[in-house]
Amino acid sequence: MAVLPWLFVLLFVFAIFACLYVVGSTVERFDECTVIERIPTKNGIIEIVNDECKEGLPHTTDSNTIRMTRAKYTNGNLEKLLVHERVHLDQKRNPEKWLDFYKRQWDYEVFQESPLPAIYTQRLRPNPDTALNPWSIWRNRYVFFPYAEEGTKLGDAVVKVWDIAEHKFVAVPDQWKARFCDVNGCPHQYEHPHEISAEFLTKRPNSFAAKQVLEWYQKTNKSTM
């Protein structure tokens, strides 16, 4: 009979290790990123990661770190890519500055909590560059967000617009297009003002909104241009 308590102890210890193994395996499975090399720059650290990391899309992880694959780092467009990602770094370093600009100049507000029904909230495509406040609302009515169908890749997510007043999905408002688009088209990444501004500051189109953010950014933060 004295053997039974020790048997229970051994079973208990085995169960703990089994749980830790399962948890560890799960974390490893969902953590797609492996840092291969760290490269210091005058504005942030570049981490070279494996091709599977966030489907190979460049992104920031904190206010001082840019991640990209080796192919992105060596494809000849590094300078433009760094302009885009360094805008994201500045957004993380100075969030209040950016939120104030969005509200005053672009009629945008961003939020941490979703204003949508739960069924749609679950379809938000994760984006490391907008993770702190992933939801954006234009003119207190239109919610822009990247909608990810089940099983689709991050890069295949489409931008949806939810009309809070009508409680339904709608097309991109004409008033929005008049401000954010030019004769050459609309911004490609219009899911969130963080992405719109980073794209505008990289490609510098001629829309009214693009000119606003370029003039403002050049005055407030030349170091990341």
NUNUKE-613841 format. One record per residue: residue number from 1; residue in three letters; x, y, z of N, C-alpha, C, CB in turn. Coordinates in steps of 0.1 Angstrom, whole numbers, plus 5000, padded with zeros to 4 digits. Atoms other than C-alpha are relative to their C-alpha. Glycine has a CB too. Layout:
# residues N
NODE     i    aa   n.east   n.north   n.up   ca.east   ca.north   ca.up   c.east   c.north   c.up   cb.east   cb.north   cb.up
NODE   NUM   ALA        X         Y      Z         X          Y       Z        X         Y      Z         X          Y       Z
...
This chain:
# residues 225
NODE     i    aa   n.east   n.north   n.up   ca.east   ca.north   ca.up   c.east   c.north   c.up   cb.east   cb.north   cb.up
NODE     1   MET     5008      4988   5000      5000       5000    5000     5009      5013   5000      4991       5000    5012
NODE     2   ALA     4992      4988   4999      5029       5024    5006     5005      5004   4986      5012       4997    5009
NODE     3   VAL     4995      4997   5014      5038       5022    4969     4990      5010   4993      5001       4988    4992
NODE     4   LEU     5010      4992   5007      5005       5039    4959     5003      5015   5000      4987       4997    5005
NODE     5   PRO     4997      4985   5001      5014       5075    4970     5011      5004   4991      5003       5005    5014
NODE     6   TRP     4989      4996   5009      5047       5074    4951     4995      4998   4986      5012       4990    5003
NODE     7   LEU     5005      5001   5013      5028       5061    4921     4992      5012   4995      4991       4987    4999
NODE     8   PHE     5008      4988   5003      5004       5090    4923     5009      5012   4997      4991       5003    5011
NODE     9   VAL     4990      4989   5002      5034       5114    4926     5006      4999   4986      5011       5000    5011
NODE    10   LEU     4993      5002   5013      5051       5099    4895     4990      5003   4989      5005       4986    4999
NODE    11   LEU     5010      4997   5010      5018       5101    4875     4998      5015   4999      4987       4993    5003
NODE    12   PHE     5002      4986   5000      5014       5137    4886     5011      5008   4993      4998       5005    5015
NODE    13   VAL     4989      4994   5006      5049       5147    4876     5000      4998   4985      5013       4995    5006
NODE    14   PHE     5000      5003   5014      5045       5129    4843     4989      5009   4993      4996       4985    4998
NODE    15   ALA     5011      4992   5005      5012       5148    4837     5005      5015   4998      4988       5000    5008
NODE    16   ILE     4995      4986   5001      5029       5182    4843     5010      5001   4988      5008       5004    5013
NODE    17   PHE     4991      5000   5011      5057       5174    4819     4993      4999   4986      5011       4990    5001
NODE    18   ALA     5008      5001   5012      5032       5163    4793     4993      5013   4996      4990       4988    5002
NODE    19   CYS     5007      4988   5003      5013       5195    4796     5010      5011   4995      4993       5005    5013
NODE    20   LEU     4990      4990   5005      5045       5216    4793     5004      4997   4986      5012       5000    5010
NODE    21   TYR     4996      5003   5014      5054       5197    4762     4990      5004   4990      5002       4985    4999
NODE    22   VAL     5011      4996   5009      5020       5203    4746     5000      5015   4998      4987       4995    5005
NODE    23   VAL     5000      4985   5000      5021       5240    4755     5012      5005   4992      5000       5006    5014
NODE    24   GLY     4988      4996   5008      5057       5243    4742     4999      4998   4986      5012       4994    5006
NODE    25   SER     5001      5003   5014      5049       5226    4710     4990      5009   4993      4995       4986    4999
NODE    26   THR     5010      4991   5005      5018       5248    4705     5006      5014   4997      4988       5001    5009
NODE    27   VAL     4994      4987   5001      5038       5280    4711     5010      5000   4988      5008       5004    5013
NODE    28   GLU     4991      5001   5011      5065       5268    4687     4993      5000   4987      5009       4988    5002
NODE    29   ARG     5007      5002   5012      5040       5259    4661     4994      5013   4995      4988       4990    5001
NODE    30   PHE     5006      4988   5003      5023       5293    4662     5010      5012   4999      4989       5004    5010
NODE    31   ASP     4989      4990   5002      5056       5313    4664     5008      4997   4988      5009       5000    5013
NODE    32   GLU     4995      5003   5013      5065       5313    4628     5014      5006   4998      4991       5003    4989
NODE    33   CYS     4989      4991   5003      5094       5337    4631     5013      4995   5008      4998       5014    5004
NODE    34   THR     4987      5003   4994      5131       5328    4637     5010      5011   4995      5005       4986    4995
NODE    35   VAL     4991      4990   5003      5156       5356    4639     5014      4994   4995      5002       5010    5012
NODE    36   ILE     4988      5005   5006      5186       5348    4616     5012      5009   5003      4998       4997    4986
NODE    37   GLU     4989      4990   4999      5206       5380    4619     4994      5013   5005      5008       5002    4986
NODE    38   ARG     5004      4987   4996      5204       5414    4636     5010      5010   4995      4999       5001    5016
NODE    39   ILE     4992      4990   5007      5216       5445    4617     4997      5013   5006      4998       5000    4985
NODE    40   PRO     5003      4987   4995      5219       5478    4636     5000      5010   4989      5010       5004    5011
NODE    41   THR     5000      4988   5010      5210       5510    4616     4999      5013   5008      4988       4998    4990
NODE    42   LYS     5001      4987   4993      5208       5547    4624     4986      5002   5006      5004       5011    4990
NODE    43   ASN     5014      4998   4995      5171       5543    4631     4994      4986   5001      4992       5009    4990
NODE    44   GLY     5006      5013   4998      5162       5509    4645     5009      4989   4996      4987       4999    4993
NODE    45   ILE     4993      5012   5002      5174       5474    4643     4992      4992   4989      5002       4991    5012
NODE    46   ILE     5006      5009   5010      5167       5452    4612     5003      4985   5005      5005       5002    4986
NODE    47   GLU     4998      5015   4997      5161       5415    4621     4996      4993   4987      4991       4996    5011
NODE    48   ILE     5002      5009   5011      5165       5391    4592     4993      4987   5005      5013       4997    4992
NODE    49   VAL     5008      5012   4995      5139       5363    4596     4998      4990   4989      4987       5005    5006
NODE    50   ASN     5003      5011   5010      5129       5331    4579     4989      5004   4991      4996       4987    5008
NODE    51   ASP     5010      4997   5010      5107       5332    4548     4986      4998   5005      5003       4993    4988
NODE    52   GLU     5014      5002   4995      5077       5319    4567     4995      5010   5010      4999       4986    5006
NODE    53   CYS     5003      4990   4990      5077       5347    4592     4989      5010   4995      5012       5008    5006
NODE    54   LYS     5010      4992   5004      5044       5365    4588     4998      5000   4985      5002       5015    5005
NODE    55   GLU     5001      5002   5014      5042       5351    4553     5010      5009   4991      4986       5003    4995
NODE    56   GLY     4989      4993   5006      5074       5370    4544     4997      5015   4999      5001       4995    4986
NODE    57   LEU     5003      4986   5001      5058       5404    4549     5008      5008   5010      4985       5003    5003
NODE    58   PRO     4993      4992   4991      5080       5431    4564     4991      5007   5010      5008       5012    4992
NODE    59   HIS     5008      4994   4990      5068       5445    4597     5008      5004   5012      4989       4990    5005
NODE    60   THR     4993      4996   4988      5077       5460    4630     4995      4992   5012      4999       5016    5003
NODE    61   THR     5005      5008   4988      5076       5442    4664     4999      5009   5012      5010       4989    5002
NODE    62   ASP     5000      4991   4989      5083       5471    4687     5004      5014   4995      5008       4996    5013
NODE    63   SER     4996      4986   5005      5094       5508    4685     5014      5001   4995      4998       5009    5012
NODE    64   ASN     4986      4999   5005      5129       5499    4675     5004      4988   4991      5010       5000    5012
NODE    65   THR     4996      5013   5007      5128       5466    4655     4991      4999   4987      4998       4988    5009
NODE    66   ILE     5006      5003   5013      5120       5460    4618     5004      4986   4996      5004       5010    4989
NODE    67   ARG     4997      5014   5004      5117       5424    4606     4997      4999   4985      4992       4990    5008
NODE    68   MET     5002      5004   5014      5121       5412    4570     5008      4988   4996      5004       5013    4991
NODE    69   THR     4993      5011   5005      5133       5383    4550     5013      5004   4993      4992       4991    4991
NODE    70   ARG     4988      4997   5007      5167       5381    4534     4997      5005   4986      5009       4987    4999
NODE    71   ALA     5003      4996   5014      5151       5384    4500     4995      5015   5000      4989       4991    4994
NODE    72   LYS     5004      4986   4999      5134       5417    4510     5012      5009   5003      4989       5002    5011
NODE    73   TYR     4989      4992   4997      5166       5430    4524     5010      5002   4989      5008       4994    5012
NODE    74   THR     4990      4999   5011      5186       5424    4492     4993      5002   4986      5008       4987    5000
NODE    75   ASN     5007      4999   5013      5160       5430    4465     5001      5014   4993      4986       4997    5001
NODE    76   GLY     4998      4987   5006      5171       5466    4457     4990      5011   5003      4999       4998    4985
NODE    77   ASN     5010      4990   4996      5141       5483    4472     5001      5003   5015      4986       4996    4997
NODE    78   LEU     4999      5000   4986      5155       5484    4507     4997      5014   5005      5014       4996    5004
NODE    79   GLU     5002      4987   4995      5155       5522    4511     4985      5004   5001      5007       5010    4991
NODE    80   LYS     5015      4997   4999      5118       5526    4502     4993      4992   5011      4994       4997    4986
NODE    81   LEU     5006      5009   4990      5110       5496    4524     5003      5006   5014      5006       4986    4999
NODE    82   LEU     4997      4994   4987      5128       5513    4553     4993      5012   5003      5015       5002    5001
NODE    83   VAL     5008      4989   4998      5110       5545    4548     4986      4996   5006      4998       5009    4987
NODE    84   HIS     5013      5004   4995      5077       5527    4552     5000      4994   5014      4995       4989    4990
NODE    85   GLU     5000      5006   4987      5087       5506    4582     5005      5010   5011      5010       4988    5000
NODE    86   ARG     4996      4991   4990      5104       5535    4599     4989      5010   5004      5012       5008    4996
NODE    87   VAL     5012      4993   4996      5071       5554    4598     4993      4992   5010      4991       5002    4987
NODE    88   HIS     5007      5008   4990      5056       5525    4617     5008      5001   5013      5000       4985    4995
NODE    89   LEU     4992      4998   4988      5085       5528    4642     4996      5013   5007      5015       4999    4997
NODE    90   ASP     5004      4987   4994      5076       5564    4647     4986      5000   5006      5002       5011    4990
NODE    91   GLN     5013      5001   4995      5040       5556    4651     4999      4993   5014      4991       4992    4990
NODE    92   LYS     4999      5007   4987      5049       5532    4680     5007      5008   5010      5007       4987    4998
NODE    93   ARG     4993      4992   4991      5073       5557    4695     4992      5012   5005      5013       5005    4994
NODE    94   ASN     5008      4987   4997      5049       5587    4694     4986      4998   4997      5006       5012    4992
NODE    95   PRO     5014      5003   5004      5014       5573    4693     4990      5012   5001      4994       4989    5008
NODE    96   GLU     5009      4989   4998      4997       5604    4707     5001      5011   4989      5002       5007    5014
NODE    97   LYS     4998      4991   5011      5012       5626    4680     4993      4996   4988      5016       5001    4997
NODE    98   TRP     5007      5005   5012      4999       5604    4653     4985      5000   5001      5005       4986    4997
NODE    99   LEU     5015      5000   4998      4964       5600    4668     4995      5014   4999      4997       4994    5014
NODE   100   ASP     5005      4987   5001      4961       5637    4671     5000      5005   4985      5009       5010    5008
NODE   101   PHE     5001      4996   5015      4970       5642    4634     4988      4993   4993      5013       4995    4993
NODE   102   TYR     5012      5007   5007      4945       5615    4623     4987      5007   5003      5000       4986    5005
NODE   103   LYS     5013      4994   4996      4917       5632    4643     4999      5014   4994      5000       5000    5015
NODE   104   ARG     5001      4986   5005      4925       5668    4633     5000      5001   4985      5011       5008    5006
NODE   105   GLN     4998      4998   5014      4935       5663    4597     4992      4990   4991      5015       4999    4997
NODE   106   TRP     5006      5010   5008      4919       5631    4585     4987      4995   5004      5010       4988    4999
NODE   107   ASP     5013      5005   4995      4888       5627    4606     4999      4985   5004      4989       5003    4990
NODE   108   TYR     4999      5014   4995      4900       5593    4618     5002      4999   5015      5012       4993    4992
NODE   109   GLU     4997      5004   4987      4900       5578    4652     5003      4985   5000      4989       5004    5010
NODE   110   VAL     4997      5014   4999      4916       5545    4662     4997      4995   5014      5015       4997    4996
NODE   111   PHE     5004      5005   4987      4906       5522    4690     5005      4986   5002      4984       4999    5000
NODE   112   GLN     4996      5013   4997      4917       5491    4707     4989      4990   5000      5007       4999    5014
NODE   113   GLU     5012      5009   5000      4882       5476    4711     4992      5001   4988      4991       5003    5012
NODE   114   SER     5008      5000   5012      4861       5466    4682     4986      5006   5001      4999       4986    4995
NODE   115   PRO     5014      4995   5000      4829       5485    4674     4991      4992   4991      5000       5015    4994
NODE   116   LEU     5008      5009   5009      4817       5456    4652     4993      4989   5008      5008       4995    4989
NODE   117   PRO     5005      5013   4994      4795       5426    4660     5011      4990   5001      4988       4995    4991
NODE   118   ALA     4989      5010   4997      4816       5397    4674     5003      4991   4988      4996       4992    5011
NODE   119   ILE     4997      5009   5012      4812       5376    4642     5009      5006   4990      4986       4997    4993
NODE   120   TYR     4991      4993   5009      4831       5402    4622     5013      5004   5007      4993       5013    4995
NODE   121   THR     4988      4997   4993      4855       5411    4649     5010      4989   4999      4997       5003    5015
NODE   122   GLN     4992      5011   5001      4868       5376    4647     5008      4998   4987      4992       4987    5003
NODE   123   ARG     4994      5001   5013      4877       5381    4611     5011      5011   4998      4989       5002    4989
NODE   124   LEU     4990      4990   5002      4902       5409    4617     5013      4993   4997      5001       5008    5013
NODE   125   ARG     4987      5006   5004      4935       5401    4600     5011      5006   5010      5004       5003    4986
NODE   126   PRO     4990      4995   4991      4963       5405    4626     5011      5008   4992      5007       4989    5008
NODE   127   ASN     4990      4992   5006      4988       5432    4617     5009      5006   5011      4994       5012    4991
NODE   128   PRO     4991      4996   4989      5019       5438    4639     5001      5016   5000      5013       4994    4998
NODE   129   ASP     4998      4985   5001      5021       5475    4627     4988      5008   5005      5003       5004    4986
NODE   130   THR     5011      4993   4994      4986       5483    4640     4994      4993   5012      4989       5001    4989
NODE   131   ALA     5005      5009   4990      4983       5458    4668     4995      5008   5013      5010       4991    5004
NODE   132   LEU     5004      4993   4987      4980       5484    4697     4986      5005   4999      5010       5012    5002
NODE   133   ASN     5013      4995   5002      4949       5500    4682     4995      4996   4986      4999       5016    5001
NODE   134   PRO     5003      5005   5013      4937       5479    4653     4988      5005   4993      5000       4985    5001
NODE   135   TRP     5013      4996   5006      4903       5494    4647     5000      5015   4996      4988       4997    5009
NODE   136   SER     5000      4986   5004      4899       5527    4627     4986      5003   4995      5011       5002    4989
NODE   137   ILE     5013      4995   5003      4868       5547    4623     5001      5014   4993      4990       5001    5012
NODE   138   TRP     4999      4987   5008      4864       5576    4597     4987      5007   5002      5003       4997    4985
NODE   139   ARG     5011      4991   4998      4841       5605    4605     4989      4994   5009      4993       5003    4986
NODE   140   ASN     5009      5006   4990      4826       5586    4634     4989      4991   4995      4993       5011    5008
NODE   141   ARG     5011      5008   5006      4807       5563    4611     5006      4988   4993      4993       5008    4990
NODE   142   TYR     4995      5011   5008      4828       5541    4588     5012      4993   5006      5003       5006    4986
NODE   143   VAL     4990      5008   4994      4849       5513    4602     5008      4993   4989      4995       4990    5011
NODE   144   PHE     4991      5007   5009      4878       5502    4580     5008      4989   5007      5009       5010    4992
NODE   145   PHE     4992      5010   4994      4894       5469    4587     5003      4989   4990      4994       4994    5013
NODE   146   PRO     4997      5011   5009      4912       5440    4569     4993      4987   5004      5016       4998    5001
NODE   147   TYR     5009      5012   4997      4888       5411    4567     5006      4988   4994      4986       5003    4993
NODE   148   ALA     4993      5012   5004      4904       5377    4566     4990      4988   4999      5011       4997    5009
NODE   149   GLU     5009      5012   5001      4883       5348    4552     5008      4988   5006      4997       4997    4985
NODE   150   GLU     4993      5012   4993      4890       5315    4570     5008      4993   4990      4989       4991    5006
NODE   151   GLY     4991      5008   5008      4920       5297    4556     5008      5008   4990      4992       4990    4993
NODE   152   THR     4993      4992   5010      4932       5327    4535     5013      5005   5006      4992       5012    4995
NODE   153   LYS     4988      4994   4996      4967       5342    4537     4998      5014   5005      5011       4999    4989
NODE   154   LEU     5001      4986   4996      4974       5375    4554     5000      5009   4989      5012       5003    5009
NODE   155   GLY     4999      4991   5012      4983       5391    4521     4987      5000   4992      5011       4997    4992
NODE   156   ASP     5012      5001   5008      4949       5380    4507     4988      5007   5006      4997       4986    4997
NODE   157   ALA     5011      4994   4993      4928       5398    4532     4995      5012   4993      5004       5004    5015
NODE   158   VAL     5006      4989   5007      4904       5424    4518     4995      5010   5010      4988       4996    4990
NODE   159   VAL     5004      4990   4991      4895       5457    4533     4985      5001   5000      5007       5014    4997
NODE   160   LYS     5014      4999   4999      4859       5459    4545     4997      5014   5007      4993       4988    5008
NODE   161   VAL     5004      4987   4994      4840       5491    4554     4986      4997   5007      4999       5011    4990
NODE   162   TRP     5012      5002   4993      4813       5488    4581     4994      5014   5003      5002       4992    5013
NODE   163   ASP     5007      4987   4997      4787       5516    4583     4993      4998   5014      4990       5003    4989
NODE   164   ILE     5005      5001   4987      4779       5521    4620     4985      5005   5000      5008       5008    5010
NODE   165   ALA     5014      4995   5000      4747       5541    4612     4990      4990   4994      5000       5013    4993
NODE   166   GLU     5009      5010   5007      4733       5515    4588     5001      4986   5004      5003       5001    4985
NODE   167   HIS     4997      5013   4994      4747       5485    4606     5001      4989   4988      4988       4995    5009
NODE   168   LYS     4997      5009   5011      4760       5469    4574     5013      5003   4993      4988       5000    4990
NODE   169   PHE     4988      4997   5008      4790       5466    4551     4995      5009   4988      5006       4987    4995
NODE   170   VAL     5003      4991   5011      4791       5493    4524     5013      5002   4992      4995       5014    5005
NODE   171   ALA     4988      4997   5008      4814       5504    4496     5008      5012   5006      4995       5004    4985
NODE   172   VAL     4992      4989   4996      4842       5528    4502     4993      5014   4997      5015       5000    4994
NODE   173   PRO     5007      4987   5003      4825       5563    4506     5007      5009   4990      4998       5007    5013
NODE   174   ASP     4995      4991   5010      4829       5587    4477     5008      5012   5007      4989       5005    4991
NODE   175   GLN     4994      4989   4993      4838       5614    4502     5015      4996   5005      4992       5005    5013
NODE   176   TRP     4987      5005   4997      4867       5593    4514     5009      4999   4988      4999       4986    5007
NODE   177   LYS     4992      5001   5012      4879       5587    4479     5005      5014   4995      4992       4993    4988
NODE   178   ALA     4996      4987   5004      4879       5624    4472     5011      5006   5008      4988       5009    5001
NODE   179   ARG     4989      4995   4992      4903       5630    4500     5012      4992   4999      4995       5001    5015
NODE   180   PHE     4989      5009   4999      4925       5600    4499     5006      4994   4987      4997       4988    5009
NODE   181   CYS     4996      5005   5013      4927       5591    4462     5004      5011   4991      4989       4991    4994
NODE   182   ASP     4997      4990   5011      4942       5609    4432     4998      4994   4987      5015       5004    5001
NODE   183   VAL     5003      5004   5014      4941       5605    4394     5006      4986   4998      5005       5010    4990
NODE   184   ASN     4993      5013   5002      4964       5574    4397     4994      4989   5009      5014       5001    5003
NODE   185   GLY     5007      5010   4992      4941       5556    4422     5001      5003   5015      5007       4987    4997
NODE   186   CYS     5001      4999   4985      4936       5550    4459     5012      4992   5006      4987       4995    5005
NODE   187   PRO     4989      5007   4993      4961       5538    4485     4997      4985   5000      5001       5005    5015
NODE   188   HIS     5002      5015   5000      4966       5500    4484     4997      4995   5014      5013       4993    4994
NODE   189   GLN     5002      5005   4986      4968       5495    4522     4991      5011   5007      5014       4998    5007
NODE   190   TYR     5009      4990   4994      4938       5516    4533     4992      4994   5012      4990       5005    4990
NODE   191   GLU     5007      5006   4989      4928       5493    4561     5001      5008   5013      5006       4986    5003
NODE   192   HIS     4998      4993   4988      4941       5517    4588     5009      5012   4997      5007       4990    5010
NODE   193   PRO     4992      4988   5002      4955       5552    4590     5015      4998   5001      4996       5012    5008
NODE   194   HIS     4986      5003   4999      4989       5538    4601     5005      4995   4987      5002       4989    5011
NODE   195   GLU     4995      5006   5013      4992       5519    4568     4998      5011   4989      4992       4988    4997
NODE   196   ILE     5002      4989   5010      4978       5548    4547     5011      5010   5001      4986       5007    5002
NODE   197   SER     4989      4990   4999      5003       5572    4561     5013      4995   4996      5000       5006    5014
NODE   198   ALA     4987      5006   5004      5032       5549    4557     5001      4998   4985      5002       4986    5007
NODE   199   GLU     4999      5001   5015      5023       5542    4521     5001      5014   4994      4987       4993    4995
NODE   200   PHE     4999      4987   5005      5018       5579    4514     5014      5006   5001      4990       5009    5007
NODE   201   LEU     4987      4995   4997      5051       5588    4529     5011      4993   4992      5004       5000    5015
NODE   202   THR     4991      5008   5008      5068       5561    4508     4999      5004   4985      4999       4985    5003
NODE   203   LYS     5002      4999   5015      5052       5566    4474     4997      5015   4997      4988       4992    4996
NODE   204   ARG     5002      4986   5002      5042       5603    4478     4990      5003   4989      5013       5008    4999
NODE   205   PRO     5010      4996   5010      5010       5605    4457     4995      5014   5001      4988       4990    5000
NODE   206   ASN     5005      4986   5000      4991       5637    4450     4986      5002   5006      5000       5005    4986
NODE   207   SER     5013      4998   4994      4959       5632    4469     5001      5011   5011      4995       4987    5006
NODE   208   PHE     5001      4989   4990      4948       5659    4494     5006      4994   5013      4986       5005    5001
NODE   209   ALA     4996      5006   4987      4954       5635    4524     5015      4998   4999      4992       4988    5002
NODE   210   ALA     4985      5003   5001      4989       5625    4511     5008      5013   5002      5003       4994    4986
NODE   211   LYS     4992      4987   4999      5000       5662    4508     4999      5004   5015      4994       5010    4991
NODE   212   GLN     5001      4996   4986      4987       5668    4544     5010      4993   5008      4986       4997    5005
NODE   213   VAL     4991      5008   4991      5007       5640    4560     5014      5002   4996      4996       4985    4999
NODE   214   LEU     4986      4997   5004      5038       5647    4540     5005      5013   5006      5002       5000    4984
NODE   215   GLU     4996      4987   4994      5039       5684    4550     5001      4999   5015      4989       5010    4996
NODE   216   TRP     5000      5002   4985      5031       5675    4586     5012      4992   5005      4987       4994    5005
NODE   217   TYR     4989      5009   4996      5057       5647    4588     5013      5006   4998      4998       4987    4993
NODE   218   GLN     4987      4993   5002      5085       5667    4573     5003      5010   5010      5000       5006    4986
NODE   219   LYS     4998      4990   4990      5080       5693    4599     5003      4994   5014      4988       5010    5001
NODE   220   THR     5000      5006   4986      5077       5670    4629     5010      4989   5002      4987       4995    5003
NODE   221   ASN     4991      5012   4998      5101       5641    4622     5008      4998   4988      4992       4988    5004
NODE   222   LYS     4992      5002   5011      5127       5645    4596     5010      4988   5001      5009       5012    4997
NODE   223   SER     4990      5011   4998      5149       5618    4611     4997      4987   4995      5003       4999    5015
NODE   224   THR     5004      5013   5005      5129       5589    4598     4997      5000   4985      4988       4995    5007
NODE   225   MET     5003      5000   5014      5125       5601    4562     5011      4993   4992      4999       5015    4996
